[in-house]
Structure formats: structure tokens, C-alpha cells
Amino acid sequence: MPTLKILVGTMYGGALDVAEQVKPLFEDAGYEVQILDQPGLADITGEDTDLALFCVSTTGSGDFPGNFVPFVRELQDQSPGLPNLRYGLIAMGDSSYGDTFCGAGRRLDEILRDQGATRLDERLEIDAMETFMADDAALPWVEGWISAQNLKVA
């Protein structure tokens, strides 16, 4: 059974809630799913990662949540090259912050791309000013992502 790892960057639990809500969709598609709220670089460089989904909220002025900072630092410091990593990205933010809206997710996307990873389809950006419950936007996006990318294995 292929493995999907959901790597979560969250400050107040919203991104973790999204991860928990979308997990059954991937299980129904035939994946063993791991939710990682204290991710490390080894979580995406090991052979047991078939697919990754990042659920990352933005804090402050476009910053990564505290639980996600060590992962990003490790990724940047070690610069491992990730040509085999296929991933999706759900970025969460608040458009009232202007230019830094979804800044953490956008920066993560750039870092992963610079490491040679392949994003499957467009990044989902969820605006807290428009969507009260982030999973209301995430669930249909994940369903469409699984279908559009032919990710169903079961």
C-alpha cells in the first residue's frame, strides 16, 4: 500500500484540522496516511514516501508556524535535492495581510521546487477572510486533486 505523508505547519490547529479531515479521502483512495505535526526532513527523503501533502498556515508577516520552522531550516541547510518527491500544497492565510497572504505556503512551494520536487496541480490557497472553516475548501480540492492526478490506487 502506498504511503501519503501529510506534513502540517500550524499555529492554532487549523491546518492540523484540515489534515485530519482530508485523511479519510486518501485512505479511501488506497493510501496509508501519516499526519506529521512535527515533521523532519527524513519524513520526505525516505523511501517510504510515495506522495506528500503539505498543510501550512501562515503567521505574522508571512512566516512559518513555530512547529514547522525546524523542518524548513533543515530543508534549507541540508539542501538534499528532492527529484523523487511528488507533493500537493494547501496554504492557509488571511488576505487582510496583503502581500504576505499565504506567505508560508508560497515560500515552501519555492523551496520545494528549488530542491527539484514536483508539485502535482495548483496550490490551494485558503483565505480566512472568505472561508470560515478551511476544510470546506480543502475537502473538494483534495477530491479533485486525487481524481485529476489519477492518485487512486485502491
N, C-alpha and C positions, 0 to 999 in steps of 0.2 A: 504494500500500500504506500503510495507516495506521501510525502510529508509537506505540509504547509506550516510555516512559522509566521505567526503574527507578532511583529515587534512593535511595542507600544511605548510612545512618549506622551506622558500625561501629567498634568499638574493637579487637577481636581477630580480625576476619574472619568471624564467624558470620553476620552479616547479608549480607555480600558473597557468602558461600557459598549462602545461600538465594536471592539474586538470580540467581546462575549456574545453580542447579538448576531454577528456575521459568522461566527464559528460553525453553527449548525448547517449553514448553506454549503460550506466547504466539506463538512462531514458527509452530507447528502450527496455531494459530488464525488465522493470516494477518497477523501484525504484524511490522514491522521493529522490533527491540528494541535499545535502547541502555541499557547499565548505566553509571550515573554515580556513582563513589565520591568525587568532589569536586564535588558539584552546586553550581550557581549559580542565582540567580533567573531568569536568561534561559532556563534549561532548562525551565521550566514556563510561561513567559509567551509564548514564541514560537508562531508559527502552526503549527509542525511537531509540536506535542504534541497528539495525539488522546486520549491516556489516560496516566495516571501511576500507578505503584505505588511506594509508599514502604516500604522495608525498614529499620527503625530499631531498633537496640538501645539499651538504657538503661544508663548508667554511674552510678557514685557514688550520690547520693541523688536519683535520678530525672532525671539530667542527660543532655543530648545528647552523643554521642561527639564527640571533637575535630574530626574531618573534616566534621561536619555543622553545627557551630556557626556558621561563616561564612554558610552558606545561611540558617539560621534568623534570624540577625541582619539579613541583607539583606532577608528577607521581612518582618520586623517593622519595620525602619527605613523601607523604601520603601512598605510597605502598598499594593501595586499593585492590589488587587481582582482576584479570580480567578473571575469568574462563569462562565467557559467551561471551567474545569478540572474534569475528572471523574477521580476517583482511588480507589485502594484502599490499604489500610494494613496492613502486617504489623509489629506491635510485639513486641519481644523483651525479656524481663526475667527477674527472679528473685523469686518470691513471698516468699522469706525476708526481703526488704527491706520487707515490709509495705506501707504507704501509697504508697511510691514505685514499686511494681511497674509496669513498663511505662510509667513516668512520661514518658519522652521521646516515645513514640508517642502517648500521651494528650494531651500538650501540643501536639504537632504537629497532631493532629486538631483541637483547639480553634482553633489559629492559622489553619489552612486554612479551617475553617468560618467564622471571623470575616472572612476575605477573600472569602467568597462561593463557595468551591469546593464541589463536590458529591461526597460520598463515596458510592460505589456499594456497598451492602450493609454488613454489620457489619465492624468492625475485627477482625482476628485478633490475639489476644494469646497468645504462646508463652511458657510458663513453663519455665525451665531446670531447675527442681526436678522437673518431671514429664516433660519431653521432652528426652532426651539429644541427639538430632540434630534441630535445628529444621526441617530440610526434611521430616522425617517428618510434621510438622503442616502445613507450608506447601504441599506439593505437592497433597494432596487439597483443601485450602482453595482454592487457585488454580483447580484443575479445576472445582470447584463454582461459584466466582466467575465464571469465563468462561461457564459454562452458564447460571447464574441470571440474569446480566446481559445475555445474548444478545450476547456480545462477539466471538463467532466471525465472522470476515469472509471466510475462505477456504473 
